[in-house]
């Protein structure tokens, strides 16, 4: 099992941002919606780890 630490989460957030921007260019609103929800969860986990 992978360790979930700050560098790992920031990497995943960056990857997800790239996917969101790509989906915006393609006009796929469903993917954008789901990925933004996942992005918020990752950001919350990152805040918990940093505090």
N, C-alpha and C positions, 0 to 999 in steps of 0.2 A: 504494500500500500504506500502511496506517495505521501510525503510530508507536505502538509498544506501550510506554507509559510508565506511571508510577505512577497518575496521575489516571485514565487510560483503564481500567486494570485495576480500580481501586476502583469505578468506575462499573459495569463488567461484573459485579463481585462483588455489588454492591447489587442489580442487576437480577436476577441469578440467585437471590439470597436471596428476593426477592419471588416469583419463580416457584416456588421450593421451598415457601414458605408457602402459596401458592395451591393447589399440588398436594396438600399435606397436608390442607387443608380439604376438597378433593374426594375424598381417599382413594385417590389414584392412586400406589401404591407403586413402580411401575416408573419413572415420571418422577422421583420423589423420588430413587431410587437413582442414576439416571444423572446427575442434576443435582448431586448431592452429590459424585460423582466429578469432574465438571467443575469444581466449586467448589474442591476440593482442588488441582487442577492450577493454577487461577488464583491461589490463595493462594501456592503454591510459586513461581510466576513472579514474583509481587509481592515475595516475600522475596528472590529472587535479584537483582531490580532495586535494592532498597533497600540491599543489602550491597555 
